[in-house]
Amino acid sequence: MIFAGLDSKEYIVKKGIGKKEKIVGFEYRVFKSTEDAYDEDLDIDVIHEINQGIFPCIWINITYKLNVLTESDLMVIEQKLKLQRIASS
């Protein structure tokens, strides 16, 4: 659908990321401005460091089972999806 010089594409990924039963769920949100990051109680300086102050950007929260999904599993996901961690837990 095209609106006033804008276009969009919708995607569904057929193949999962291969971590069945390890990832419980995930949530994402589009940050349109600094205020959206404040809504999630995030350090805005860290967000600006990652996105260089450019909005919109996408925040993703992955929920996983402790002692089931390893740190190396997480690194594979982060590399595959080109994710940058906001803070270490």
Buried (B, 14 or more C-beta within 10 A) or exposed (E): EEEEEEEEEEEEEEEEBEBEEBBEEEEEBEBEEEEBBEEEEBEEEBBBEEBEEEBEBEBEEBEBEEEEBEEEBBEEBEEEEEBEEBEEE
